[in-house]
Amino acid sequence: MTIRESQEIVDHWIKTVGVRYFNELTNMAILTEEVGEMARIMARRYGEQSEKESDKNRDLGDEMADVLWVLICLANQTGVDLTDAFAKNLEKKNIRDKTRHLDNPKLQ
């Protein structure tokens, strides 16, 4: 499924099952909450914190999908075409960072 298709699927789901979008500020708060849940798993599973027993069965992929869902909601609400935005972002990175990382001695 493409990014554009994902935006259409989320929009359809919200309008038929979810009744309506939460307002943009509510969704921004929800996005922050979802990123925090993902960060908790990352910090405990891959970082230096010990993983709590209650976190061991949490699905990192599901948490990432929650982040993506809310990000797509925000894009839909604000009229952002994520396919176009991502393409422009890649182009910017390819121009701005063409040799930046290759020339970084910290990455050698």
All heavy atoms as an XYZ file, in Angstrom:
877
protein
N       0.853     -1.170      0.000
C       0.000      0.000      0.000
C       0.901      1.235      0.000
O       1.920      1.264      0.665
C      -0.943     -0.114      1.204
C      -1.071      1.024      2.105
S      -2.144      0.825      3.574
C      -2.488     -0.868      3.737
N       0.525      2.228     -0.745
C       1.309      3.456     -0.835
C       0.955      4.398      0.316
O      -0.054      4.196      1.011
C       1.036      4.184     -2.169
O      -0.325      4.635     -2.170
C       1.298      3.280     -3.366
N       1.739      5.435      0.453
C       1.431      6.440      1.476
C       0.093      7.098      1.147
O      -0.748      7.284      2.031
C       2.557      7.488      1.579
C       3.867      6.831      2.031
C       2.161      8.607      2.544
C       5.075      7.748      1.956
N      -0.113      7.417     -0.098
C      -1.371      8.066     -0.508
C      -2.562      7.154     -0.214
O      -3.585      7.603      0.289
C      -1.308      8.428     -1.994
C      -2.506      9.245     -2.454
C      -2.273      9.914     -3.799
N      -1.379     11.053     -3.635
C      -0.238     11.225     -4.317
N       0.146     10.332     -5.189
N       0.500     12.284     -4.120
N      -2.425      5.873     -0.525
C      -3.500      4.923     -0.218
C      -3.746      4.852      1.287
O      -4.899      4.767      1.729
C      -3.161      3.538     -0.767
C      -3.230      3.441     -2.269
C      -2.644      2.143     -2.824
O      -1.825      1.497     -2.127
O      -3.006      1.783     -3.952
N      -2.681      4.905      2.058
C      -2.823      4.886      3.520
C      -3.616      6.096      3.989
O      -4.490      5.970      4.854
C      -1.447      4.880      4.197
O      -0.751      3.703      3.874
N      -3.347      7.249      3.404
C      -4.097      8.448      3.788
C      -5.576      8.289      3.444
O      -6.442      8.679      4.229
C      -3.515      9.690      3.108
C      -2.241     10.172      3.779
C      -1.804     11.545      3.316
O      -0.841     11.662      2.576
N      -2.514     12.582      3.769
N      -5.863      7.693      2.301
C      -7.258      7.486      1.897
C      -7.957      6.474      2.810
O      -9.115      6.674      3.198
C      -7.319      7.014      0.444
C      -6.891      8.072     -0.549
C      -6.675      7.533     -1.970
O      -6.874      6.317     -2.202
O      -6.295      8.342     -2.829
N      -7.254      5.412      3.167
C      -7.829      4.381      4.042
C      -8.137      4.951      5.422
O      -9.216      4.721      5.978
C      -6.879      3.160      4.137
C      -6.872      2.400      2.802
C      -7.259      2.249      5.303
C      -5.743      1.394      2.669
N      -7.200      5.704      5.978
C      -7.413      6.309      7.291
C      -8.585      7.284      7.226
O      -9.463      7.273      8.102
C      -6.135      7.008      7.809
C      -6.430      7.877      9.023
C      -5.065      5.973      8.148
N      -8.642      8.107      6.189
C      -9.729      9.070      6.049
C     -11.085      8.359      5.984
O     -12.033      8.754      6.664
C      -9.517      9.943      4.816
C     -10.473     11.113      4.779
O     -10.441     11.953      5.700
O     -11.264     11.190      3.812
N     -11.141      7.294      5.200
C     -12.395      6.539      5.089
C     -12.780      5.931      6.441
O     -13.943      5.999      6.851
C     -12.267      5.443      4.022
C     -13.490      4.597      3.891
N     -14.635      5.034      3.283
C     -13.751      3.342      4.343
C     -15.558      4.087      3.343
N     -15.042      3.043      3.988
N     -11.806      5.353      7.139
C     -12.080      4.735      8.428
C     -12.589      5.773      9.426
O     -13.576      5.544     10.130
C     -10.827      4.051      8.979
C     -11.113      3.226     10.199
C     -11.411      1.900     10.242
C     -11.161      3.685     11.563
N     -11.633      1.495     11.538
C     -11.485      2.582     12.373
C     -10.959      4.909     12.174
C     -11.608      2.659     13.753
C     -11.086      5.003     13.557
C     -11.401      3.879     14.323
N     -11.905      6.911      9.484
C     -12.310      7.960     10.423
C     -13.741      8.400     10.146
O     -14.551      8.540     11.056
C     -11.356      9.177     10.336
C      -9.964      8.829     10.865
C     -11.938     10.388     11.075
C      -9.865      8.571     12.345
N     -14.077      8.587      8.887
C     -15.394      9.113      8.528
C     -16.517      8.079      8.643
O     -17.686      8.442      8.724
C     -15.351      9.704      7.124
C     -14.522     10.971      7.074
C     -14.398     11.508      5.670
C     -13.588     12.807      5.677
N     -13.347     13.281      4.313
N     -16.183      6.799      8.664
C     -17.224      5.773      8.738
C     -17.272      5.073     10.088
O     -18.353      4.801     10.606
C     -17.047      4.714      7.617
O     -15.767      4.103      7.758
C     -17.199      5.347      6.248
N     -16.129      4.783     10.669
C     -16.069      4.069     11.944
C     -15.772      5.023     13.099
O     -16.380      4.936     14.157
C     -15.009      2.940     11.890
C     -14.910      2.216     13.229
C     -15.316      1.961     10.766
N     -14.856      5.922     12.865
C     -14.418      6.828     13.932
C     -15.300      8.052     14.114
O     -15.036      8.871     14.984
N     -16.313      8.206     13.295
C     -17.284      9.305     13.323
C     -16.678     10.596     12.775
O     -17.173     11.170     11.825
C     -17.902      9.547     14.723
C     -18.890     10.707     14.698
C     -18.549      8.281     15.258
N     -15.583     11.072     13.372
C     -14.924     12.285     12.895
C     -13.505     12.303     13.440
O     -13.165     11.565     14.362
C     -15.672     13.537     13.338
C     -15.663     13.757     14.837
C     -16.196     15.130     15.221
N     -16.218     15.352     16.649
C     -15.162     15.691     17.393
N     -13.973     15.835     16.850
N     -15.296     15.872     18.691
N     -12.701     13.180     12.869
C     -11.347     13.378     13.397
C     -11.421     14.107     14.735
O     -12.265     14.987     14.920
C     -10.516     14.247     12.439
C     -10.069     13.557     11.183
C     -10.814     13.651     10.015
C      -8.878     12.846     11.151
C     -10.388     13.028      8.849
C      -8.439     12.224      9.995
C      -9.200     12.320      8.846
O      -8.771     11.715      7.697
N     -10.531     13.754     15.658
C     -10.306     14.613     16.812
C      -9.704     15.902     16.272
O      -9.100     15.904     15.198
C      -9.321     13.976     17.806
C      -9.811     12.702     18.436
C      -9.033     11.554     18.401
C     -11.038     12.656     19.086
C      -9.462     10.382     19.000
C     -11.479     11.474     19.688
C     -10.692     10.342     19.639
N      -9.794     16.997     17.016
C      -9.201     18.224     16.482
C      -7.675     18.090     16.424
O      -7.089     17.192     17.025
C      -9.660     19.471     17.258
C      -9.099     19.553     18.657
O      -7.916     19.333     18.896
N      -9.951     19.879     19.606
N      -7.068     18.984     15.693
C      -5.634     18.892     15.421
C      -4.786     18.908     16.691
O      -3.806     18.154     16.799
C      -5.196     20.029     14.478
C      -5.806     19.948     13.096
C      -7.188     20.579     12.957
O      -7.803     20.945     13.994
O      -7.665     20.702     11.820
N      -5.142     19.738     17.646
C      -4.353     19.799     18.879
C      -4.500     18.523     19.703
O      -3.529     18.052     20.307
C      -4.735     21.030     19.703
C      -4.299     22.369     19.091
C      -4.796     23.528     19.946
C      -2.792     22.432     18.922
N      -5.697     17.952     19.712
C      -5.886     16.671     20.397
C      -5.039     15.601     19.727
O      -4.346     14.823     20.400
C      -7.369     16.269     20.402
O      -8.110     17.259     21.112
C      -7.574     14.905     21.053
N      -5.064     15.562     18.395
C      -4.256     14.564     17.689
C      -2.764     14.793     17.891
O      -1.993     13.835     17.951
C      -4.616     14.511     16.209
C      -5.742     13.537     15.946
O      -5.992     12.626     16.728
N      -6.449     13.731     14.847
N      -2.336     16.042     18.025
C      -0.920     16.303     18.306
C      -0.545     15.742     19.667
O       0.515     15.131     19.830
C      -0.662     17.811     18.247
C       0.802     18.200     18.336
S       1.732     17.559     16.939
C       3.126     16.853     17.802
N      -1.433     15.900     20.641
C      -1.181     15.331     21.972
C      -1.162     13.803     21.911
O      -0.318     13.153     22.543
C      -2.237     15.811     22.967
N      -2.083     13.217     21.137
C      -2.120     11.753     20.989
C      -0.851     11.265     20.301
O      -0.271     10.247     20.696
C      -3.384     11.315     20.219
C      -4.648     11.593     21.045
C      -3.313      9.835     19.844
C      -5.948     11.439     20.270
N      -0.379     12.002     19.293
C       0.867     11.625     18.614
C       2.027     11.610     19.603
O       2.831     10.661     19.621
C       1.166     12.587     17.463
C       2.463     12.340     16.699
C       2.448     10.975     16.020
C       2.695     13.446     15.685
N       2.097     12.611     20.436
C       3.159     12.682     21.444
C       3.072     11.491     22.396
O       4.085     10.872     22.741
C       3.052     14.010     22.223
O       3.126     15.094     21.285
C       4.157     14.153     23.239
N       1.857     11.143     22.788
C       1.650      9.989     23.663
C       2.115      8.693     22.982
O       2.800      7.870     23.596
C       0.173      9.886     24.023
C      -0.173      8.706     24.891
C      -1.678      8.598     25.165
O      -2.463      9.370     24.595
O      -2.049      7.709     25.933
N       1.753      8.526     21.722
C       2.132      7.311     20.989
C       3.650      7.228     20.799
O       4.240      6.147     20.909
C       1.417      7.243     19.640
C      -0.100      7.128     19.727
C      -0.599      5.867     20.415
O       0.187      4.945     20.694
O      -1.816      5.789     20.682
N       4.292      8.350     20.515
C       5.750      8.364     20.388
C       6.381      7.989     21.726
O       7.371      7.248     21.772
C       6.262      9.727     19.881
C       7.782      9.838     20.010
C       5.852      9.947     18.429
N       5.785      8.453     22.812
C       6.283      8.089     24.140
C       6.193      6.598     24.408
O       7.108      6.007     24.987
N       5.096      5.979     23.966
C       4.950      4.529     24.144
C       6.003      3.780     23.335
O       6.581      2.797     23.804
C       3.543      4.091     23.757
C       2.485      4.584     24.728
C       1.068      4.267     24.286
O       0.870      3.509     23.315
O       0.127      4.789     24.930
N       6.273      4.261     22.140
C       7.310      3.647     21.316
C       8.688      3.849     21.956
O       9.503      2.921     22.012
C       7.286      4.249     19.910
C       8.226      3.573     18.941
S       8.145      4.301     17.299
C       9.286      5.645     17.491
N       8.923      5.041     22.464
C      10.206      5.350     23.101
C      10.438      4.471     24.326
O      11.569      4.036     24.587
C      10.252      6.825     23.491
N       9.378      4.204     25.068
C       9.503      3.347     26.259
C      10.017      1.963     25.866
O      10.928      1.428     26.494
C       8.151      3.239     26.954
C       8.146      2.330     28.163
C       6.724      2.179     28.706
N       6.688      1.218     29.770
C       6.554      1.534     31.049
N       6.445      2.796     31.413
N       6.528      0.590     31.962
N       9.447      1.392     24.821
C       9.902      0.074     24.366
C      11.349      0.150     23.879
O      12.173     -0.694     24.225
C       8.988     -0.467     23.251
C       7.598     -0.774     23.814
C       9.593     -1.723     22.618
C       6.572     -1.122     22.756
N      11.654      1.157     23.090
C      13.009      1.298     22.551
C      14.042      1.441     23.673
O      15.091      0.788     23.642
C      13.090      2.517     21.619
C      12.284      2.408     20.352
S      12.833      1.116     19.221
C      14.482      1.667     18.825
N      13.738      2.287     24.659
C      14.678      2.536     25.751
C      14.935      1.285     26.580
O      16.058      1.042     27.022
C      14.156      3.659     26.649
N      13.889      0.496     26.751
C      14.037     -0.691     27.596
C      14.552     -1.903     26.821
O      15.321     -2.693     27.348
C      12.705     -0.994     28.278
C      12.410     -0.005     29.392
C      11.004     -0.117     29.917
N      10.811      0.619     31.149
C      10.692      1.934     31.236
N      10.757      2.668     30.134
N      10.506      2.526     32.393
N      14.147     -2.020     25.588
C      14.549     -3.184     24.809
C      15.931     -3.016     24.170
O      16.706     -3.953     24.077
C      13.502     -3.463     23.723
C      13.612     -4.851     23.131
C      12.373     -5.228     22.361
N      11.214     -5.321     23.256
C       9.947     -5.333     22.846
N       9.683     -5.261     21.558
N       8.961     -5.412     23.719
N      16.239     -1.803     23.734
C      17.490     -1.570     23.004
C      18.432     -0.624     23.730
O      19.598     -0.523     23.374
C      17.192     -1.020     21.605
C      16.340     -1.965     20.803
C      14.972     -1.737     20.651
C      16.881     -3.110     20.227
C      14.177     -2.621     19.925
C      16.096     -3.997     19.512
C      14.748     -3.739     19.365
O      13.965     -4.606     18.661
N      17.937      0.075     24.738
C      18.755      1.011     25.495
C      19.284      0.377     26.766
O      19.291     -0.843     26.924
N      19.662      1.223     27.674
C      20.317      0.758     28.893
C      19.354      0.461     30.033
O      19.754     -0.131     31.028
C      21.358      1.790     29.321
C      22.467      1.907     28.286
C      23.448      3.017     28.573
O      23.177      3.868     29.454
O      24.493      3.036     27.915
N      18.097      0.873     29.908
C      17.131      0.555     30.958
C      16.744     -0.912     30.889
O      16.705     -1.499     29.812
C      15.872      1.406     30.805
C      16.029      2.838     31.254
C      14.680      3.529     31.267
O      13.903      3.384     30.347
N      14.424      4.289     32.312
N      16.454     -1.488     32.049
C      15.996     -2.872     32.043
C      14.530     -2.897     31.608
O      13.767     -1.981     31.890
C      16.154     -3.495     33.429
O      15.402     -2.771     34.373
N      14.182     -3.951     30.900
C      12.817     -4.088     30.397
C      11.934     -4.668     31.489
O      12.229     -5.722     32.053
C      12.806     -4.983     29.156
C      11.508     -4.959     28.419
C      11.606     -5.584     27.033
O      12.516     -6.391     26.798
O      10.754     -5.252     26.204
N      10.853     -3.974     31.781
C       9.907     -4.465     32.774
C       9.163     -5.666     32.212
O       8.934     -5.765     31.013
C       8.921     -3.361     33.154
C       9.574     -2.195     33.872
C       8.553     -1.154     34.229
C       9.209     -0.007     34.978
N       8.241      1.022     35.340
N       8.788     -6.553     33.087
C       8.060     -7.754     32.676
C       6.799     -7.384     31.892
O       6.458     -8.032     30.899
C       7.700     -8.593     33.909
C       7.334    -10.020     33.608
C       8.441    -10.813     32.927
O       9.625    -10.684     33.296
O       8.105    -11.577     31.997
N       6.138     -6.322     32.318
C       4.897     -5.905     31.659
C       5.128     -5.356     30.243
O       4.193     -5.269     29.456
C       4.188     -4.843     32.506
O       5.025     -3.706     32.661
N       6.368     -4.999     29.922
C       6.676     -4.457     28.597
C       7.211     -5.511     27.620
O       7.291     -5.255     26.424
C       7.717     -3.336     28.700
C       7.164     -2.086     29.353
O       5.936     -1.878     29.271
O       7.950     -1.322     29.934
N       7.580     -6.670     28.121
C       8.254     -7.661     27.285
C       7.407     -8.177     26.134
O       7.939     -8.590     25.115
C       8.765     -8.818     28.137
C       9.958     -8.414     28.972
C      10.556     -9.574     29.716
C      11.774     -9.083     30.496
N      12.363    -10.135     31.292
N       6.098     -8.170     26.272
C       5.231     -8.666     25.201
C       4.653     -7.552     24.344
O       3.822     -7.803     23.478
C       4.095     -9.510     25.793
C       4.614    -10.803     26.393
O       5.525    -11.419     25.853
N       4.048    -11.203     27.512
N       5.074     -6.308     24.578
C       4.568     -5.189     23.781
C       5.180     -5.254     22.390
O       6.351     -5.552     22.216
C       4.888     -3.866     24.456
C       4.202     -3.837     25.821
C       3.760     -2.566     26.394
N       3.224     -1.579     25.508
C       3.145     -0.306     25.831
N       3.588      0.103     27.008
N       2.634      0.569     25.015
N       4.367     -4.983     21.409
C       4.745     -5.110     20.004
C       5.249     -3.760     19.484
O       4.467     -2.825     19.321
C       3.523     -5.574     19.211
C       3.787     -5.823     17.745
O       4.842     -5.396     17.236
O       2.919     -6.430     17.099
N       6.542     -3.670     19.234
C       7.144     -2.429     18.746
C       6.527     -2.003     17.417
O       6.237     -0.824     17.211
C       8.655     -2.584     18.617
C       9.423     -1.363     18.115
C       9.203     -0.157     19.035
C      10.906     -1.690     17.985
N       6.288     -2.953     16.530
C       5.671     -2.644     15.248
C       4.293     -2.031     15.403
O       3.931     -1.089     14.681
N       3.520     -2.536     16.356
C       2.189     -1.995     16.603
C       2.279     -0.567     17.123
O       1.485      0.291     16.732
C       1.439     -2.892     17.594
C       0.000     -2.473     17.771
O      -0.729     -2.363     16.760
O      -0.407     -2.242     18.928
N       3.255     -0.306     17.979
C       3.440      1.052     18.499
C       3.863      2.003     17.372
O       3.397      3.143     17.303
C       4.459      1.077     19.634
C       4.049      0.289     20.863
C       2.739      0.730     21.498
O       2.334      1.892     21.324
O       2.119     -0.102     22.185
N       4.722      1.542     16.480
C       5.120      2.365     15.335
C       3.924      2.640     14.425
O       3.763      3.750     13.912
C       6.246      1.691     14.551
C       7.562      1.687     15.254
S       8.806      0.875     14.227
C      10.266      1.107     15.223
N       3.079      1.637     14.249
C       1.876      1.817     13.424
C       0.922      2.820     14.066
O       0.276      3.602     13.353
C       1.182      0.470     13.196
N       0.831      2.838     15.394
C       0.012      3.843     16.080
C       0.532      5.247     15.782
O      -0.249      6.171     15.531
C       0.015      3.613     17.595
C      -0.849      2.440     18.033
O      -1.713      1.999     17.249
O      -0.657      1.977     19.181
N       1.849      5.415     15.820
C       2.458      6.711     15.499
C       2.107      7.105     14.064
O       1.686      8.238     13.802
C       3.994      6.668     15.695
C       4.667      7.909     15.120
C       4.347      6.495     17.172
N       2.254      6.166     13.145
C       1.958      6.432     11.741
C       0.492      6.799     11.543
O       0.165      7.731     10.803
C       2.334      5.216     10.888
C       2.135      5.345      9.387
C       2.945      6.495      8.815
C       2.506      4.022      8.710
N      -0.394      6.086     12.217
C      -1.838      6.349     12.107
C      -2.156      7.793     12.462
O      -2.829      8.500     11.730
C      -2.612      5.384     13.011
C      -4.087      5.634     13.028
C      -4.773      6.509     13.827
C      -5.068      5.022     12.188
N      -6.111      6.464     13.544
C      -6.313      5.555     12.534
C      -5.002      4.056     11.189
C      -7.494      5.178     11.918
C      -6.179      3.674     10.578
C      -7.405      4.223     10.931
N      -1.661      8.231     13.624
C      -1.983      9.580     14.075
C      -1.304     10.620     13.185
O      -1.888     11.670     12.890
C      -1.619      9.784     15.563
C      -1.999     11.179     16.028
C      -2.304      8.740     16.433
N      -0.099     10.344     12.715
C       0.571     11.257     11.791
C      -0.239     11.402     10.505
O      -0.426     12.513      9.995
C       1.983     10.757     11.477
C       2.798     11.658     10.558
C       3.040     13.020     11.203
C       4.103     10.978     10.193
N      -0.772     10.299     10.016
C      -1.618     10.339      8.820
C      -2.890     11.137      9.100
O      -3.325     11.930      8.253
C      -1.930      8.916      8.315
C      -0.673      8.286      7.710
C      -3.074      8.924      7.308
C      -0.810      6.816      7.370
N      -3.485     10.966     10.273
C      -4.662     11.767     10.637
C      -4.332     13.251     10.574
O      -5.079     14.043      9.986
C      -5.149     11.415     12.044
S      -5.994      9.831     12.180
N      -3.213     13.639     11.154
C      -2.818     15.049     11.149
C      -2.581     15.556      9.727
O      -2.967     16.678      9.389
C      -1.575     15.259     12.013
C      -1.826     15.251     13.511
C      -0.527     15.112     14.284
C      -2.568     16.510     13.931
N      -1.960     14.732      8.901
C      -1.742     15.128      7.512
C      -3.074     15.336      6.801
O      -3.272     16.344      6.104
C      -0.900     14.077      6.785
N      -3.986     14.409      6.975
C      -5.306     14.534      6.350
C      -6.017     15.798      6.819
O      -6.622     16.516      6.020
C      -6.168     13.307      6.656
C      -5.742     12.079      5.892
O      -4.926     12.144      4.972
N      -6.286     10.937      6.268
N      -5.963     16.064      8.095
C      -6.666     17.212      8.659
C      -6.105     18.541      8.182
O      -6.826     19.525      8.102
C      -6.571     17.188     10.184
C      -7.366     16.091     10.815
C      -7.157     16.071     12.305
O      -6.225     15.449     12.785
N      -8.026     16.744     13.030
N      -4.815     18.574      7.926
C      -4.154     19.834      7.577
C      -3.882     19.961      6.080
O      -3.239     20.907      5.652
C      -2.831     19.989      8.358
O      -1.967     18.877      8.071
C      -3.095     20.071      9.861
N      -4.371     18.993      5.312
C      -4.234     19.071      3.861
C      -2.845     18.753      3.329
O      -2.486     19.180      2.225
N      -2.074     18.000      4.082
C      -0.730     17.626      3.652
C      -0.787     16.294      2.907
O      -1.284     15.303      3.437
C       0.237     17.525      4.855
C       1.583     16.954      4.425
C       0.403     18.877      5.520
N      -0.285     16.287      1.686
C      -0.133     15.053      0.920
C       1.234     14.490      1.299
O       2.274     15.027      0.894
C      -0.207     15.351     -0.581
C      -0.077     14.109     -1.447
O       0.716     13.214     -1.091
O      -0.743     14.062     -2.486
N       1.235     13.448      2.111
C       2.497     12.903      2.621
C       3.385     12.331      1.523
O       4.606     12.342      1.659
C       2.225     11.852      3.697
C       1.789     12.389      5.050
C       1.382     11.249      5.969
C       2.881     13.226      5.693
N       2.797     11.849      0.441
C       3.611     11.352     -0.673
C       4.441     12.486     -1.245
O       5.662     12.356     -1.418
C       2.716     10.725     -1.761
O       2.010      9.625     -1.184
C       3.531     10.238     -2.939
N       3.791     13.605     -1.532
C       4.505     14.768     -2.071
C       5.486     15.337     -1.057
O       6.620     15.676     -1.395
C       3.519     15.850     -2.495
C       2.696     15.458     -3.715
O       3.094     14.531     -4.451
O       1.634     16.079     -3.913
N       5.051     15.445      0.195
C       5.910     16.010      1.236
C       7.157     15.155      1.436
O       8.262     15.685      1.584
C       5.135     16.140      2.545
N       6.987     13.833      1.414
C       8.133     12.942      1.604
C       9.088     13.020      0.419
O      10.310     13.058      0.603
C       7.665     11.503      1.838
C       8.764     10.580      2.279
C       9.364     10.743      3.514
C       9.195      9.550      1.464
C      10.384      9.893      3.927
C      10.215      8.693      1.872
C      10.809      8.866      3.107
N       8.549     13.090     -0.791
C       9.395     13.220     -1.987
C      10.207     14.511     -1.933
O      11.410     14.508     -2.218
C       8.541     13.168     -3.246
N       9.568     15.605     -1.549
C      10.277     16.889     -1.427
C      11.323     16.834     -0.324
O      12.417     17.392     -0.453
C       9.288     18.018     -1.149
C       8.426     18.379     -2.333
C       7.394     19.437     -1.960
C       6.412     19.651     -3.090
N       5.292     20.524     -2.692
N      11.012     16.150      0.764
C      11.949     16.025      1.869
C      13.181     15.225      1.455
O      14.306     15.578      1.804
C      11.250     15.383      3.062
C      12.087     15.428      4.310
O      12.880     14.519      4.556
N      11.928     16.481      5.091
N      12.975     14.147      0.698
C      14.109     13.360      0.203
C      14.983     14.190     -0.726
O      16.223     14.125     -0.660
C      13.613     12.114     -0.531
C      13.170     10.951      0.332
C      12.573      9.845     -0.532
C      14.321     10.401      1.151
N      14.343     14.960     -1.594
C      15.094     15.819     -2.510
C      15.935     16.823     -1.721
O      17.110     17.036     -2.018
C      14.134     16.551     -3.446
C      14.833     17.418     -4.471
C      13.851     18.120     -5.400
O      12.641     17.845     -5.348
O      14.308     18.971     -6.176
N      15.342     17.432     -0.713
C      16.070     18.385      0.141
C      17.271     17.707      0.784
O      18.378     18.253      0.776
C      15.130     18.933      1.209
C      15.809     19.845      2.224
C      14.866     20.267      3.326
C      14.656     19.128      4.308
N      13.845     19.498      5.467
N      17.069     16.523      1.331
C      18.165     15.810      1.987
C      19.269     15.446      0.997
O      20.453     15.519      1.314
C      17.639     14.552      2.683
C      16.916     14.832      3.980
C      16.335     13.561      4.560
C      15.715     13.721      5.911
N      14.943     14.902      6.164
N      18.885     15.039     -0.210
C      19.881     14.663     -1.215
C      20.718     15.853     -1.661
O      21.884     15.685     -2.008
C      19.213     14.006     -2.419
C      18.824     12.569     -2.125
O      19.488     11.879     -1.365
N      17.729     12.129     -2.715
N      20.138     17.042     -1.632
C      20.892     18.243     -1.998
C      21.708     18.726     -0.800
O      22.917     18.926     -0.896
C      19.934     19.350     -2.499
C      19.307     18.919     -3.833
C      20.658     20.686     -2.632
C      18.136     19.782     -4.269
N      21.067     18.920      0.312
C      21.713     19.487      1.501
C      22.767     18.557      2.090
O      23.819     18.997      2.551
C      20.642     19.785      2.548
C      21.186     20.423      3.831
C      20.135     20.477      4.906
N      19.812     19.115      5.356
C      18.738     18.795      6.060
N      17.870     19.718      6.411
N      18.518     17.549      6.423
N      22.494     17.270      2.102
C      23.364     16.322      2.805
C      24.157     15.423      1.866
O      24.606     14.354      2.275
C      22.512     15.454      3.739
C      21.771     16.275      4.774
O      22.266     17.348      5.159
O      20.681     15.842      5.201
N      24.341     15.868      0.637
C      24.989     15.025     -0.377
C      26.300     14.419      0.126
O      26.553     13.240     -0.064
C      25.214     15.834     -1.654
C      25.723     15.028     -2.795
C      25.771     15.834     -4.064
C      26.196     14.956     -5.212
N      26.156     15.675     -6.469
N      27.140     15.218      0.764
C      28.417     14.690      1.266
C      28.567     14.861      2.775
O      29.573     14.453      3.339
C      29.609     15.392      0.570
O      29.570     16.791      0.878
C      29.574     15.165     -0.930
N      27.574     15.449      3.411
C      27.673     15.760      4.838
C      28.024     14.543      5.683
O      28.928     14.585      6.522
C      26.350     16.364      5.299
C      26.287     16.647      6.766
C      24.955     17.336      7.101
N      24.713     17.252      8.511
C      23.531     16.998      9.063
N      22.486     16.830      8.290
N      23.402     16.935     10.342
N      27.352     13.445      5.477
C      27.593     12.259      6.304
C      28.853     11.513      5.868
O      29.565     10.960      6.695
C      26.376     11.340      6.287
C      25.146     12.023      6.820
N      25.052     12.473      8.120
C      23.975     12.386      6.228
C      23.874     13.054      8.314
N      23.207     13.014      7.173
N      29.129     11.540      4.565
C      30.347     10.910      4.068
C      31.591     11.615      4.609
O      32.624     10.988      4.843
C      30.392     10.947      2.536
C      29.355     10.071      1.819
C      29.348     10.361      0.329
C      29.621      8.603      2.086
N      31.496     12.940      4.805
C      32.622     13.734      5.283
C      32.697     13.810      6.809
O      33.585     14.450      7.356
C      32.534     15.157      4.717
C      32.687     15.184      3.204
O      33.230     14.219      2.641
O      32.231     16.178      2.590
N      31.780     13.185      7.506
C      31.740     13.242      8.961
C      32.666     12.180      9.548
O      32.374     10.981      9.464
C      30.308     13.026      9.451
C      30.164     13.129     10.954
O      31.143     13.156     11.692
N      28.936     13.168     11.417
N      33.776     12.594     10.151
C      34.724     11.610     10.722
C      34.105     10.767     11.838
O      34.576      9.669     12.102
C      35.882     12.463     11.227
C      35.355     13.847     11.341
C      34.214     13.967     10.379
N      33.053     11.274     12.466
C      32.414     10.509     13.547
C      31.705      9.270     13.007
O      31.419      8.341     13.756
C      31.407     11.384     14.287
C      32.021     12.527     15.038
C      30.945     13.361     15.708
C      31.513     14.540     16.423
N      30.449     15.363     17.040
N      31.404      9.259     11.718
C      30.693      8.127     11.123
C      31.631      7.145     10.425
O      31.183      6.146      9.880
C      29.637      8.632     10.127
C      28.540      9.514     10.715
C      27.608      9.984      9.620
C      27.772      8.767     11.794
N      32.901      7.438     10.452
C      33.869      6.563      9.762
C      34.219      5.370     10.596
O      34.246      5.284     11.728
C      35.145      7.347      9.412
C      34.884      8.563      8.570
C      34.140      8.305      7.269
O      34.404      7.341      6.561
N      33.191      9.159      6.941
